[in-house]
Each structure stands twice: as structure tokens, then as C-alpha cells.
Amino acid sequence: MDDFEEYEDTPADPRDPGDTFLHERAVYRSDMAGDHRERFAGLPVMSLDDGVPARPDQVAWLVTDETGFGFDDDKDDTALAGELDHLLRRVNPAQVTALAVTGHGAANAPRLLARHARRLTRLRSVFLGFIEPEHWEISWIRHGDLTPLLEAYPRLERLEVRGSQGLRLEPVTHEHLRVLRFESGGLPGSVVRAVGGCAFPALEHLELWLGVEQYGGDSTAADLDGILSGAGLPALKRLGLRDGERMDDVAAAVAVAPVAGRLEELSLGMGTLTDRGAEALLSGQPLTHLRVLDLRHHFLGDDMMRRVRDALSGVAVDLDEQWRPEDDGWMYVAVSE
């Protein structure tokens, strides 16, 4: 059979990943061009090649840097600066509400966008490391320091980041951010700690794909202390600590975390959660107040799955994708390379 005949065209889930927790394959559309997102922040993604619509504020503008992969030694004369200038000549900067930067230019984007803050007065949503309709490994996407972006845009409401190589962040106070998502095959512990050191009084959705140490995911459960205390996250409704190779330790920390008692949705899926982690959850503080507990992609046994469902009968528990360890005991996360 021809390979094209075997290929399955899979649409993305119509729900917004900033409103609930979606499985990694549900966030991106899969077709002959690869995996890519067609919407961001509830808006269709467009580039200038698609023309300028009557309402430029009702699209997420795609800005592309074709020069390379955003290496640390890239300077300000990379194509991203020119592409951004080109967009802002064609579109009134005050009508730009959402921007998506492809992986090529993500490392330079925070600094370059900060320079345009006085012009981009209505910018509310930014995606760094956006996937184009071509195949990209998540570990290829390079980043820089996110701090200048958050400092330059105090009214930013949404920040999503795909990839983590070179990613940096310093603790900041930001009054308006509502959604913060990191899609990563290996999120550095320094970034996890920095998020926990931030004050985000309006943040409702926080999602970290922790990943594996091989790709930079060196965080431990202790690095989550700032987040799990909830001190800087008074409005948090949805917490996702996902895709990690130390999920039993993460679950044990969540089970006694102050922030857990005020969550509506909790995701510990996409990783290596086993019966030990699930036992910790069941033995900790009650989780019956949750609307959703997402454990999809896990390594729980049949008996433990029944126990979780019985203990949380009033909660929408997602236990799809039950996996078994390899013969040598190895367990895998959903997204790494």
C-alpha cells in the first residue's frame, strides 16, 4: 500500500488548550504537511501571504524567520527583525493583538518584541516556537530570555512557548497574565523555579511539560515548591504538571500542596505516573472538589485505575492510554525529542 494511503489526516481538538488540558496530539493538526496549529488564543493564524483582513485584530499574526534555528550567536539583523518590521508596515501596530513566532526566530523574539512595545499597544497573546506546516522536532527549537517580553508588556494575557533549549526566565510580577503554557520535551529546572518565584495574580491556567533529563528536563519535585505553595498564584484554576519522567514524585508533592485545594482541573498526564504516584494522590488531601483529573498516558495497573475511579466518582478522570513498562523497566513520556 502507498504510504500516502496509510496516512491519517487528524484535525485538532476545537477546544482551546488555554481553557482545558488537551492531549499533545489534540493541540496540533496532523496532515501531509506535518503537525501544526491553525489557531492560537482562539484566533485563526495568518501571515501576510494570506492578505490583510478587514479586522487585523481578529487573527493571530505569524512572523517567520527563515535564517536558521535561533542560535545563541544570532544578532539583531536576523530575518525576524525584518519580518516584524514588514508586518508592522502593512498592519497598524495598534490592531495587532496576537503574534506567533516560528521556531527560527524564537530566541530573539522577546528582545525584539520588547523594542516595539510602545507600538504594539494591544498585544495580548504571544506564542514563541510556533510550528509551521513542516516537521519540527521540539528539541530543535531554541529560545532566549523571556523576561524582557513580560516586563515590556504588562498587559499581556497569554504566553505560550514550544521548545526549551536555551530558555531562561527571571522571577517577575505580572498583573494580567492569564495563561502560561510551556510545551517542552525537557523544561530546565531553573525555569520551573523561576515560574514558582513569579507573582501572577491573574493567572488561571499554568501548564508545564516537564520532559526528560536527556533533553534538558532536569527539574525535581522540590523545584515545584514555589508553584505548589500557590503563594503567587491566587487565581489559579488549572494546573498541569505533565510529560515528566519523575511523575510519582510530582504526584506525591501535589497530594500535600496548598494550591491543590483550590484547583478546578489538574493534569499529571503524558508522563510516567505509576501506582506509587496514584497511591500518594489517594492518600493525600481530598481531590473530590476537582472537575477534571487528567492522567492520560500513564503506567497504572488495572486495580489502581479502578481505585482512582471509585475514589473520585464525581470527577471527570481521564485514564486513557494505559501503558506497560518495557521489559527492562523503562517508561516513556509522551513528548521528549
N, C-alpha and C positions, 0 to 999 in steps of 0.2 A: 504493500500500500504506500502511496506517496506520502511524504512527511506532512505536506500541506493538508491532506485529507484527515490526518490524525490530530491536527491542531484544534484546540477548543478555544473559541472566542468567548471570553468571560467578562461581562460588564462589571463595573464597580458597584458596590452597595450604594444605593441612593442616599443613605443617611450620611450626615456629616461626621467625620471622625473626631471633631471637637465637641460633639454633642453626646457621644457614647463611645464605647470601646468596640472597634471593629477588628476582625482578624486581618492579618497583614495582607492577605491576598484580596480581601474585600475592599481595601482602600484604593487599590490600583486596578485599572482596566488592563486585561491581558488580551492582546490580539497579535496579528502577524508582525507588528512593529515592536513588540516587547511589552513591558509593563509601564504604564504611565497614568498620571492623574489628569482627568479632564476638568475637574472642578477644585477650587480652593476657596475656603472661607464662604462657602455657599454660592460662589460665583463661577461662571464659565471662564476657563483660562484662554486667553487670546494673545497673539503677538501682532505687531504692526503689519505683518504679512496678511493678516486677516482683515485689514482695514481698520478704520476708526468708527466705532458705533456712535449712535446719537447720544447714548448715555455712557461715556467712558468710565463713570464711577460705578457702573454695574458689571464690570468684568475684572478679573484678576490678570494683570498685565505680565506676560512672560518676557523676561530680559535674558538674553543669551550671550555667553562669552565663548567663542569658538577657538580661543587661542591655546587652550590646554586644560589641565586639571586643577588649576588654582594652587600651584606650588608656593611654598613659603617665600621664595625669592621673587615672586611676581611683583611688579611695580604698578604705579598708578596708570601707566599707559597701556594696560591690558585692554582687550576689546570691551570688557564690561563697562568701563567708564564711557567709551564712545557710544555703546548701545544705549546706555541710560540717558545720555545727553540727547541722542536721536529720538528716543521716546518722548522726552520732555519738551522737545521742539514741536513734535506732532500733536501731542496731547497736553492740554492745560494741566500743569502740575497739581493745581488745586482740585482737579477732578480724578486724581489717582487715589484710590482707596485701598488697593491690594496689589502687591508685587510678588512675583515668583521668579527666583533667580536660579538658573540651571547650575548644575554641579561644577561647571568650568570656572565660574566666577564667584562661587560662594565664599572663598577665603577672603576676597577683597570687598565683598558687598557691605558688611557692617560699616567699615570706614567710609566707603564711597557714599552710601546712603546717608550717613550722618552729615556729610557736607551739603546735602540737598534738603536738610530738614526744614529750612525756612521756606522752601518752595513747596514741599510735599506736605502741606498743612493738614490734609485729610487722610494721610496714610494711616491705616488701622491694622492691616494684616500683611505679614511678610513670611514667605517660605524661602529658606535657603537650602540649596541642594535639590532643587526640583528635578524630577525625572522627565526627560524629553522622550518622544516616541522612538527610542532606541535602547538597547540593552546596556544597563549600567550596573556594575556591582556596587553595593552600598559602601564597601570598604574603599572604593576608588575616590569617593567624594571628600575633598579637603576643605577645611574651614579655618577661620581665624578666631579673633576675639569678638564675642557677641556683645560685650559690654558697651562699646560706643553706640551701637544701634539702640539699645534700651535707654541709654542716657539721653540720646538726641531726640527720641520720640516718646515723650512721657504719656502721650495719649494712645500709644499702640495698644491694641486689644488682643492681638493674636500673633504668636511667633511659632513657626514650625521649622524644624531642622532635620534634614536627612543626611546621614553620614556623620562621622565624628573625628576623622583624622585631623589632628592639629587644633581641635576645638578647645576654646578657652572661655571662661566666664568668671567675672568677679562678683561678689555679692552686691546687690543693688536694691534700692527701694523703688518700686514702680506701682503707681496707684491704679492704673487702668487695665493692665494685662488680665485677660480672662481665660485664655487658652495658651498653654505652653506644652509643646509636643517635641520629643526627640525620637526620631526613628534611627536606630543605630544597631550595628552588629557588635559594638564594643564601646560603651559610653565610659569615658575616663572617670575615675573616682573623684578627681579634682572638680569636675563639672557637677557631679552629683552633690558633693559637699557645698559647692557654690550655690546651687539651687536651694539647698536647705538653709543657707545663710542669707537668702534674699527675703525681703518683705514684699509680698504680693497680696495686698488686702482685697483685691477684686478677683483673684484667680479662682476659677471654678473647676477647670479641667487641667490636670497635670499628668503627663504620660511620659515615662522613661522606658525605652527599650535598652535594657542594661547590657545585653550581649555577652560576649565571651572574652576571656583574657587574651587569647590569641590575636584578637583584633582590637585590643586596647581597653576592653571592659574589665578593668582591674578593681572595680568598686567592691566593697564588702557591706554586710548588713549595717555595720557601725557607721558607714558613710551616709546612711539614710536617716540618721538620728535627727538632723535638723528638719527634714521633711516630716518625719513621723511624729515629731513633737507638735506639729501644727501651729507653732508659735507665729510664723509669718504667713500663715495661710488660713485666715479666719473664715473665708467664703468657700473653701474647697468642698466640692460635691463629688467629684470623680477623681480617683487616684489609680493610676496604672503603673505598676512596677512589673514590667513584662520582659519576656525574652531573655531571662537570665539563667546562668548555669549554677547559681547558688540560691535557687528559689526556696528551698526548705529553710534556710537561714532567714531569708527575707520574710517568709510567711510567719516564722516564729517572732520576728520583730514586729510585724504588723499586728499580731494577735494581742499584744500588750500596748500598742501605740495609742497615745491620746487622740490622734487625728482620726482613728478608725471609727470612733463612736459617732462622728457627725457626717460620715460619708453616705452618699446615696448609691454609688456604684464603686466597686473595687475590682481591679483586674490583676491577677497574678498568673496570667496565662502566657502562652508562647514559649515557656521555658521548661525547666527540669523538675517541676514540683512532683514530689513523691508522697507516699503515705506518711512519712515523717513530718513533712510540712503541713499536710492536711490535718494530721492529729494535733499539731500545735494550734492551728486555727480553731478546731473544735474545742480545744481545752482552754482557750483564751477567753477574752471578753465576748459577750454575745454579739453575733452578727446578724441577728434576725431583723434588724431595722433596715438592712440593705434592700434596695430594689433589685440590684443585679450583682451577682458574683461571677466574674468571668475567669474560668480556669482552663479555657480551651487550649489544647496542646499541652498534655500533662502525662505523668507516668504513674498515676494512681491505679491501685488494684481494684477489682470489681467490688470487693467488700467495702473498701473505703469510699468508693463512689456512692454506694447505697447509703452509707452512714452520712455523708455530706448532704445528700438529697433529703434524707429523713430529718436531719437536724435543722435544715434550712428550707422546710417545705413551703414557706411563704415567700421565698426569694427565687428570682429567676436565675438559676445556676446553670452555667454553660460548661458542660463536661465533655463536649465533643473532642475528637482527636485524642483518643487514649492510645498511648504508645507503650511499647515494652523496651527496656534497656537491651542493648546489644549483648551478645554472649559474654563479652569481656566487661560488661557493666556500663559501657559508655552510653550517655544520654545526650541528646542534641536539642538545641534551641531552634526555634522556627526560622530566625534570621541571624546569620553570622557574617559570611563573606559578602 
